[in-house]
Amino acid sequence: GKLEGKGGKVLHGMRYAISETTDHKPADIVAYSDADVTVKMEFVGRLIASMVNEDGTLKPVAAVGSRNADKGGLAVPFTVADPEGYIGSTANWIRRTYFQPENPIADTQMGLKAFTREALEQILGYAKDTTFSFDTELQALVLLTALVQMEEVGVLWFDSAEFTGTNVNERLKMFKAWIDQYRYLGRKGPADQKAIVTEADLEEFETLIEETMQQKDSEKSPYF
């Protein structure tokens, strides 16, 4: 259904937040965070600061919390040296290099983001990814409109007692979702046309993902 997956639930919540009914006024700013308490909620203030004009009005901004040191962010630890970490890092490199080379955000999957209502009104109607990869779809939609500004804002991310990570198969499902996003959002590629991926390439990626997910434990590498 529409609420299937993390992305479906977040999209539903954001649509409700900016809706206007007899008993609900639309929010000016909508933010969300992961539930594993890896980021303190006071950092939402840093995201909001990027949205405010000098006269106190709001700009149409999508603010992305980031562990990127170049943006003033910090993560402890940054990448876990386990199968989930390796698969996540590899899939992210493929996405950045081939699927979304025009996306300027270095840390796309950080679980802390905020949007002005004006920004969400431009993109939510087109959002459909209900998986863990919904973040990158929202960013791709922002890039498709010249009406929304995207800001990467450094925050502190720390491994908390509640942090559980994302299992290996979920990382592979995220990779599959990025392939689908490329099909309907990123086909044109950059201006130099060097990073375009063919349908045959996408199908090869999908075959490798499916074969990996179907492996029995006895068939897996000891490093998996």
N, C-alpha and C positions, 0 to 999 in steps of 0.2 A: 504494500500500500504506500501512500504518500509519506508516511512516517517511518518507513523502513530505513534502518541504518542511522548512523550518527548524523550524516548530512541531511537526511530527510527531517530529522527532529529539529536540527538547528534552523533549517530553512523555514519550517513551519512556525517556529518560535519567532523568527525575525519578521515573517509576514504578519503574524498577529500583533507584534510590537508596534508596527507602523500603521496598523489598521485603525479606523475610526468607527466606533459603534455607539449606541446609546449609553453604554456604561464603560467605554474605554476611549481615552484620548491617545492619539498617535504619539509615540516617543520621538524626541528630536534626535537622540543618539541611541544606537543599539550596539551592545557589546556581548561577546561570549568568550568563555574560557573552558579549558578542559576541567573535568571534575576531579582530577587526581592531585590537585593542589600543588602543581609544580611551578606556578607563578602566583605571586601575591596579588590580590585584586587591586591594591593601591596603584599598581602600575597602569591601570586603566586611565589614570589621570594623565600619564605621558601620551597616550594615544589621543585623548581628547584635546590636549594642548595643540596637537598638529592640525586640528580642525577649526580652530577659532581665529577669526580675523581680529585685527587691532581694535575694531569698534564693537567686538563682542558677538558679532553674528557668526553663523556657521558656514563653512565652505563645504561643497559636496566632496567628501573625502572618505576613502577606505584606508584605515590605519591598521597596519600589520605589525604586531609585536614580533621582535626578532632577537635571536641569540647571536646575530652577526656582530663580531667585535668592531667591524668598520662602522657600525651604526651605534656603537656604545653598548651593545648587548654582551651578555656573558652566560655561558652554560657550564654546569658542573654535574656530571661529565658531559662533553659535547656529543660524541658518538660512542655508543656501547659496542665493544669488540665482541659481538656474538652474531649468529646467523641473521637475526632481525636487523642488526645494525648494518651488516655488509649488504644485505639485499636492499635495505632502504637507501643506503648511500649510492649503490649502483643504479637503482631505478631512478633516483633523483637526478643523477648525472645524465642519464639518457633523456629524461624529461627536459632538463634545462638545455641540453645540447641540441636535441632534435625536435622535441614536441613543442616547447615553449621558449625558444631562444630570445624572444623579444620581451620576456617577463623580467623586469629589473630587480624583482624581489629575490634576495639570496636565500632567506629562510622562510619558505612558503608554508611550512607545516606547523609553525609555532601555534600553540593552542591559546592564543589571546589576540582577538581582533575587534575592531570597532568601526562602525559606519554611521554617517549621518543619514537621516531619513531621506534626504534628497538623493544621496548616492544609491541607497537601496532601491528607491523608486525607479532608478534607471536600469537596474540589473536583475532584480529578483524575479521579474516576470519571465525571464529567459533561463533561470537556473533550474536544473533538473537532476543533478548528480546527488544521490542519496547516500553515497558511500563515504568512507574516510577521506576520499580525495576531493570532497566538495570545495575545499579551500582554493585549490588551484583553478577550479571552474569559475569561482567568483572573481578571482584575479584576472583570468582570461577575458571575462565579460567586461571588467573595468577597462581593460586595454582596448576593447572594441569600441568603446565610446570615448569621445573627447570631452565629455561633460563631467567626468569624475577623476579626481586626483588620487593617486595612490602613494602612501607614505610608509616607509619601513622604519619602525621606531625601536631602538634598542631597549631591552628589558633583561632582568635577571631571571634565568631559569635554573632550577635546582632539583636534583633527584630527591623526592620526598618519600616518606614512609608509605604513602598511598600510591606512589607511582608504580604502575604495573607494565607499562610498555604496550606495544602492539605485536601480536604474535606473527610468526613468519608467514602463514597463509594470508593473514590480513594485509601484510605488506605486498604480497603478490597480487591480491585483489585490487589494491590501490594502483599498482602498476597497470593492471587491466583497465581500470577506470581512466587512467591518463591516456591510454591508447584510444578509448572511446571519445574522450574530450578532444583529442587531436583530430579525430575523424570529423567532428561537427563544429570545431572552433578554430583549429590551427592549420588547416590544409594549405593555406596560401604561403606560409613560411616567411622568412625574412626577405628583404629587398633583393639580396644577392642570389636567392633561390638555392643556396648550397645545403641548407639543412632540411629540405623537403624529404619526407619519408614516404615510400610507396606503399600501396595496399599489401603487396607481397611481403614487405618488411614487417608491417603490422601483424600480419597473419603468422609470420615466423616467430615474432615475440610471443604471440598468444599461444602458439604450440608449445614453446619452451615453458611458459608459465603453467599451462595445464599439465604437462608431463611432470614438472616439479611438484605440483600440488598433489598429484596422484601417486607419487612415490611412496612405497612402504618404508618404514623406519630402517629395515634391514638393507634397503637399497641406497640409503642416503649416505653421503660423505660423513665421516666422523666430525667434520667441522660444521655440519649443517645444524 
